[in-house]
Amino acid sequence: MTEINTEDAKIQGIINAALKEFAQRGYEEASTNRIAKAAGMSKALMFHYVKSKEELLLMLLDYCRRTIAEDYLNKMDLQEKDIFTRLLQSYTLQIELMKKNPWIFDFTNLKIETNSAAINQKIAAMTKTQQSLCADELFASIDESKFRPELDVERSKQLILWGNIGFTNEILAELKNTDYEQIDYQAISAKLTQYLDDLKTVFYRH
């Protein structure tokens, strides 16, 4: 795969247009014509940067893996013992990622399959070592002394996890119906901060 400067503004335009196209339509149905148009350039110019649809997909997979690792996973402070502070940190880092690449999580949540066994083999090799921050890690080694004494801590953590998943899905559903350029990230941050503060009053000692 050709070495590409992903910090180049034109490349970022291609990345964001392609992330959206692949996330919405999958690999086989994705159109390089639509991607180029959304990126504000001709198809010929786009193929000056990436030589083929296959190379574009592989570039996206590598870009998402590196970006999520560098700007989310590696920045999570798991030494923080307060679960709600940890969750806020997780949300905040994800929001910062979405400001640059709005469709990054939609794309990475896809199970990508193509009609080409060769491409599928490359995808499998690239995703095999992909890191993720799972719920077990997110909820591990937290300060359980803050929980109200009458509560079962393990059950409480499960309820918080379910609430976290529900809240995330609600936010994502709202974003699906919003032009990503019009997203009010500050309002989202305020909403999630209030949500986590409300959970504190339910589960923590007063």
C-alpha positions as YAML, in Angstrom:
chain: A
units: angstrom
residues:
- id: 1
  name: MET
  ca: [0.00, 0.00, 0.00]
- id: 2
  name: THR
  ca: [1.32, 3.45, -0.94]
- id: 3
  name: GLU
  ca: [2.54, 5.62, 1.95]
- id: 4
  name: ILE
  ca: [-0.01, 8.42, 2.35]
- id: 5
  name: ASN
  ca: [0.16, 11.58, 4.45]
- id: 6
  name: THR
  ca: [-3.15, 11.30, 6.32]
- id: 7
  name: GLU
  ca: [-2.68, 14.76, 7.84]
- id: 8
  name: ASP
  ca: [-2.97, 16.37, 4.41]
- id: 9
  name: ALA
  ca: [-6.26, 18.29, 4.19]
- id: 10
  name: LYS
  ca: [-7.13, 16.69, 0.84]
- id: 11
  name: ILE
  ca: [-6.47, 13.21, 2.24]
- id: 12
  name: GLN
  ca: [-8.64, 14.00, 5.27]
- id: 13
  name: GLY
  ca: [-11.40, 14.98, 2.87]
- id: 14
  name: ILE
  ca: [-11.08, 11.62, 1.11]
- id: 15
  name: ILE
  ca: [-10.94, 9.76, 4.43]
- id: 16
  name: ASN
  ca: [-14.10, 11.35, 5.81]
- id: 17
  name: ALA
  ca: [-16.01, 10.93, 2.54]
- id: 18
  name: ALA
  ca: [-14.92, 7.29, 2.28]
- id: 19
  name: LEU
  ca: [-15.64, 6.48, 5.93]
- id: 20
  name: LYS
  ca: [-19.21, 7.70, 5.42]
- id: 21
  name: GLU
  ca: [-19.69, 5.93, 2.09]
- id: 22
  name: PHE
  ca: [-18.35, 2.58, 3.32]
- id: 23
  name: ALA
  ca: [-20.23, 2.87, 6.64]
- id: 24
  name: GLN
  ca: [-23.53, 3.52, 4.86]
- id: 25
  name: ARG
  ca: [-23.18, 1.18, 1.88]
- id: 26
  name: GLY
  ca: [-20.52, -1.42, 2.59]
- id: 27
  name: TYR
  ca: [-17.52, -2.13, 0.38]
- id: 28
  name: GLU
  ca: [-19.17, -3.64, -2.68]
- id: 29
  name: GLU
  ca: [-21.88, -0.97, -2.98]
- id: 30
  name: ALA
  ca: [-19.60, 1.96, -2.14]
- id: 31
  name: SER
  ca: [-19.01, 4.31, -5.06]
- id: 32
  name: THR
  ca: [-15.65, 5.96, -5.67]
- id: 33
  name: ASN
  ca: [-17.52, 8.54, -7.77]
- id: 34
  name: ARG
  ca: [-19.60, 9.56, -4.74]
- id: 35
  name: ILE
  ca: [-16.53, 9.54, -2.49]
- id: 36
  name: ALA
  ca: [-14.58, 11.83, -4.84]
- id: 37
  name: LYS
  ca: [-17.55, 14.17, -5.22]
- id: 38
  name: ALA
  ca: [-18.09, 14.36, -1.45]
- id: 39
  name: ALA
  ca: [-14.36, 15.02, -1.00]
- id: 40
  name: GLY
  ca: [-14.64, 17.94, -3.42]
- id: 41
  name: MET
  ca: [-12.36, 16.61, -6.15]
- id: 42
  name: SER
  ca: [-12.39, 14.68, -9.38]
- id: 43
  name: LYS
  ca: [-12.14, 10.90, -9.35]
- id: 44
  name: ALA
  ca: [-8.87, 11.20, -11.30]
- id: 45
  name: LEU
  ca: [-7.38, 13.42, -8.61]
- id: 46
  name: MET
  ca: [-8.56, 11.09, -5.84]
- id: 47
  name: PHE
  ca: [-6.86, 8.18, -7.60]
- id: 48
  name: HIS
  ca: [-3.68, 10.23, -7.68]
- id: 49
  name: TYR
  ca: [-3.63, 9.79, -3.88]
- id: 50
  name: VAL
  ca: [-5.09, 6.27, -3.62]
- id: 51
  name: LYS
  ca: [-4.70, 3.98, -6.60]
- id: 52
  name: SER
  ca: [-7.83, 1.85, -6.21]
- id: 53
  name: LYS
  ca: [-10.96, 1.21, -4.18]
- id: 54
  name: GLU
  ca: [-9.15, -1.68, -2.48]
- id: 55
  name: GLU
  ca: [-6.21, 0.52, -1.50]
- id: 56
  name: LEU
  ca: [-8.66, 3.11, -0.18]
- id: 57
  name: LEU
  ca: [-10.35, 0.53, 2.05]
- id: 58
  name: LEU
  ca: [-7.04, -0.76, 3.39]
- id: 59
  name: MET
  ca: [-5.90, 2.81, 4.04]
- id: 60
  name: LEU
  ca: [-9.08, 3.45, 6.05]
- id: 61
  name: LEU
  ca: [-8.61, 0.30, 8.12]
- id: 62
  name: ASP
  ca: [-5.01, 1.21, 8.92]
- id: 63
  name: TYR
  ca: [-5.90, 4.85, 9.59]
- id: 64
  name: CYS
  ca: [-8.74, 3.95, 11.99]
- id: 65
  name: ARG
  ca: [-6.62, 1.39, 13.83]
- id: 66
  name: ARG
  ca: [-3.78, 3.88, 14.37]
- id: 67
  name: THR
  ca: [-6.01, 6.85, 15.14]
- id: 68
  name: ILE
  ca: [-8.17, 5.03, 17.70]
- id: 69
  name: ALA
  ca: [-5.06, 3.58, 19.35]
- id: 70
  name: GLU
  ca: [-3.19, 6.91, 19.49]
- id: 71
  name: ASP
  ca: [-6.05, 9.30, 20.23]
- id: 72
  name: TYR
  ca: [-8.33, 7.13, 22.36]
- id: 73
  name: LEU
  ca: [-6.92, 3.90, 23.77]
- id: 74
  name: ASN
  ca: [-3.47, 5.26, 24.62]
- id: 75
  name: LYS
  ca: [-4.95, 8.42, 26.17]
- id: 76
  name: MET
  ca: [-7.35, 6.63, 28.50]
- id: 77
  name: ASP
  ca: [-6.14, 6.98, 32.08]
- id: 78
  name: LEU
  ca: [-7.12, 3.66, 33.63]
- id: 79
  name: GLN
  ca: [-5.34, 4.73, 36.82]
- id: 80
  name: GLU
  ca: [-8.41, 6.90, 37.43]
- id: 81
  name: LYS
  ca: [-10.50, 4.91, 39.93]
- id: 82
  name: ASP
  ca: [-13.80, 6.79, 39.78]
- id: 83
  name: ILE
  ca: [-15.96, 4.96, 37.23]
- id: 84
  name: PHE
  ca: [-17.96, 8.03, 36.28]
- id: 85
  name: THR
  ca: [-14.83, 10.14, 35.75]
- id: 86
  name: ARG
  ca: [-13.46, 7.27, 33.67]
- id: 87
  name: LEU
  ca: [-16.64, 7.12, 31.58]
- id: 88
  name: LEU
  ca: [-16.58, 10.88, 31.08]
- id: 89
  name: GLN
  ca: [-12.97, 10.60, 29.92]
- id: 90
  name: SER
  ca: [-13.96, 7.87, 27.46]
- id: 91
  name: TYR
  ca: [-16.84, 9.93, 26.06]
- id: 92
  name: THR
  ca: [-14.70, 13.06, 25.79]
- id: 93
  name: LEU
  ca: [-11.94, 11.29, 23.86]
- id: 94
  name: GLN
  ca: [-14.48, 9.75, 21.49]
- id: 95
  name: ILE
  ca: [-16.07, 13.14, 20.87]
- id: 96
  name: GLU
  ca: [-12.67, 14.64, 20.06]
- id: 97
  name: LEU
  ca: [-12.11, 11.82, 17.58]
- id: 98
  name: MET
  ca: [-15.49, 12.44, 15.95]
- id: 99
  name: LYS
  ca: [-14.78, 16.13, 15.52]
- id: 100
  name: LYS
  ca: [-12.00, 15.17, 13.10]
- id: 101
  name: ASN
  ca: [-13.55, 12.00, 11.65]
- id: 102
  name: PRO
  ca: [-17.31, 11.96, 12.27]
- id: 103
  name: TRP
  ca: [-17.87, 8.50, 10.76]
- id: 104
  name: ILE
  ca: [-14.89, 6.71, 12.32]
- id: 105
  name: PHE
  ca: [-16.88, 4.65, 14.82]
- id: 106
  name: ASP
  ca: [-19.65, 3.82, 12.33]
- id: 107
  name: PHE
  ca: [-16.94, 2.46, 10.03]
- id: 108
  name: THR
  ca: [-15.03, 0.51, 12.67]
- id: 109
  name: ASN
  ca: [-18.23, -1.10, 13.96]
- id: 110
  name: LEU
  ca: [-18.88, -2.63, 10.54]
- id: 111
  name: LYS
  ca: [-18.12, -6.24, 9.73]
- id: 112
  name: ILE
  ca: [-16.46, -5.65, 6.38]
- id: 113
  name: GLU
  ca: [-16.74, -8.39, 3.80]
- id: 114
  name: THR
  ca: [-16.05, -8.20, 0.09]
- id: 115
  name: ASN
  ca: [-16.51, -10.53, -2.87]
- id: 116
  name: SER
  ca: [-12.73, -10.93, -3.06]
- id: 117
  name: ALA
  ca: [-11.07, -13.62, -0.97]
- id: 118
  name: ALA
  ca: [-7.73, -11.82, -1.37]
- id: 119
  name: ILE
  ca: [-9.10, -8.55, 0.03]
- id: 120
  name: ASN
  ca: [-10.89, -10.40, 2.84]
- id: 121
  name: GLN
  ca: [-7.59, -12.03, 3.76]
- id: 122
  name: LYS
  ca: [-5.90, -8.63, 3.95]
- id: 123
  name: ILE
  ca: [-8.76, -7.24, 6.07]
- id: 124
  name: ALA
  ca: [-8.51, -10.20, 8.46]
- id: 125
  name: ALA
  ca: [-4.76, -9.72, 8.83]
- id: 126
  name: MET
  ca: [-5.17, -6.00, 9.58]
- id: 127
  name: THR
  ca: [-8.01, -6.41, 12.07]
- id: 128
  name: LYS
  ca: [-6.51, -9.41, 13.87]
- id: 129
  name: THR
  ca: [-4.32, -7.23, 16.07]
- id: 130
  name: GLN
  ca: [-6.82, -4.38, 16.42]
- id: 131
  name: GLN
  ca: [-7.09, -3.19, 20.00]
- id: 132
  name: SER
  ca: [-10.31, -2.24, 21.73]
- id: 133
  name: LEU
  ca: [-11.25, -0.98, 25.15]
- id: 134
  name: CYS
  ca: [-13.82, -3.48, 26.38]
- id: 135
  name: ALA
  ca: [-16.26, -3.12, 29.27]
- id: 136
  name: ASP
  ca: [-14.17, -5.41, 31.48]
- id: 137
  name: GLU
  ca: [-11.19, -3.04, 31.22]
- id: 138
  name: LEU
  ca: [-13.33, 0.07, 31.58]
- id: 139
  name: PHE
  ca: [-14.92, -1.19, 34.80]
- id: 140
  name: ALA
  ca: [-11.85, -2.92, 36.24]
- id: 141
  name: SER
  ca: [-10.06, -1.73, 39.39]
- id: 142
  name: ILE
  ca: [-12.49, 1.05, 40.20]
- id: 143
  name: ASP
  ca: [-13.02, 2.54, 43.66]
- id: 144
  name: GLU
  ca: [-15.93, 0.48, 44.97]
- id: 145
  name: SER
  ca: [-15.94, 2.26, 48.34]
- id: 146
  name: LYS
  ca: [-17.87, 5.15, 46.78]
- id: 147
  name: PHE
  ca: [-20.95, 3.00, 46.17]
- id: 148
  name: ARG
  ca: [-23.85, 3.13, 48.58]
- id: 149
  name: PRO
  ca: [-23.35, 0.31, 51.13]
- id: 150
  name: GLU
  ca: [-26.79, -1.26, 50.57]
- id: 151
  name: LEU
  ca: [-26.07, -1.82, 46.85]
- id: 152
  name: ASP
  ca: [-24.58, -4.90, 45.25]
- id: 153
  name: VAL
  ca: [-21.55, -3.40, 43.50]
- id: 154
  name: GLU
  ca: [-21.34, -5.98, 40.70]
- id: 155
  name: ARG
  ca: [-25.02, -5.55, 39.92]
- id: 156
  name: SER
  ca: [-24.60, -1.79, 40.05]
- id: 157
  name: LYS
  ca: [-21.71, -1.93, 37.58]
- id: 158
  name: GLN
  ca: [-23.87, -4.00, 35.24]
- id: 159
  name: LEU
  ca: [-26.68, -1.45, 35.47]
- id: 160
  name: ILE
  ca: [-24.24, 1.39, 34.79]
- id: 161
  name: LEU
  ca: [-22.90, -0.52, 31.78]
- id: 162
  name: TRP
  ca: [-26.39, -1.08, 30.38]
- id: 163
  name: GLY
  ca: [-27.21, 2.60, 30.95]
- id: 164
  name: ASN
  ca: [-23.95, 3.58, 29.25]
- id: 165
  name: ILE
  ca: [-24.79, 1.45, 26.20]
- id: 166
  name: GLY
  ca: [-28.32, 2.85, 26.05]
- id: 167
  name: PHE
  ca: [-27.12, 6.44, 26.34]
- id: 168
  name: THR
  ca: [-24.47, 5.91, 23.66]
- id: 169
  name: ASN
  ca: [-27.02, 4.37, 21.29]
- id: 170
  name: GLU
  ca: [-29.39, 7.29, 21.91]
- id: 171
  name: ILE
  ca: [-26.68, 9.82, 21.07]
- id: 172
  name: LEU
  ca: [-25.65, 7.89, 17.95]
- id: 173
  name: ALA
  ca: [-29.29, 7.67, 16.80]
- id: 174
  name: GLU
  ca: [-29.58, 11.46, 17.15]
- id: 175
  name: LEU
  ca: [-26.38, 11.96, 15.18]
- id: 176
  name: LYS
  ca: [-27.65, 9.75, 12.35]
- id: 177
  name: ASN
  ca: [-30.35, 12.34, 11.70]
- id: 178
  name: THR
  ca: [-27.99, 15.33, 11.93]
- id: 179
  name: ASP
  ca: [-25.65, 16.81, 9.37]
- id: 180
  name: TYR
  ca: [-22.27, 16.09, 10.94]
- id: 181
  name: GLU
  ca: [-21.14, 19.64, 10.19]
- id: 182
  name: GLN
  ca: [-24.03, 20.92, 12.32]
- id: 183
  name: ILE
  ca: [-23.38, 18.73, 15.37]
- id: 184
  name: ASP
  ca: [-23.23, 20.68, 18.62]
- id: 185
  name: TYR
  ca: [-20.48, 18.77, 20.42]
- id: 186
  name: GLN
  ca: [-20.60, 21.17, 23.36]
- id: 187
  name: ALA
  ca: [-24.29, 20.33, 23.90]
- id: 188
  name: ILE
  ca: [-23.50, 16.61, 23.72]
- id: 189
  name: SER
  ca: [-20.72, 17.04, 26.29]
- id: 190
  name: ALA
  ca: [-23.06, 18.93, 28.63]
- id: 191
  name: LYS
  ca: [-25.72, 16.25, 28.22]
- id: 192
  name: LEU
  ca: [-23.38, 13.36, 29.02]
- id: 193
  name: THR
  ca: [-21.88, 15.22, 32.00]
- id: 194
  name: GLN
  ca: [-25.37, 15.73, 33.44]
- id: 195
  name: TYR
  ca: [-26.22, 12.09, 32.73]
- id: 196
  name: LEU
  ca: [-23.16, 10.85, 34.62]
- id: 197
  name: ASP
  ca: [-23.82, 13.26, 37.50]
- id: 198
  name: ASP
  ca: [-27.36, 11.86, 37.74]
- id: 199
  name: LEU
  ca: [-25.97, 8.34, 37.91]
- id: 200
  name: LYS
  ca: [-23.64, 9.38, 40.71]
- id: 201
  name: THR
  ca: [-26.59, 10.47, 42.83]
- id: 202
  name: VAL
  ca: [-28.19, 7.06, 42.30]
- id: 203
  name: PHE
  ca: [-25.22, 4.80, 42.98]
- id: 204
  name: TYR
  ca: [-22.79, 6.78, 45.18]
- id: 205
  name: ARG
  ca: [-22.84, 7.60, 48.86]
- id: 206
  name: HIS
  ca: [-24.18, 11.06, 49.61]
...
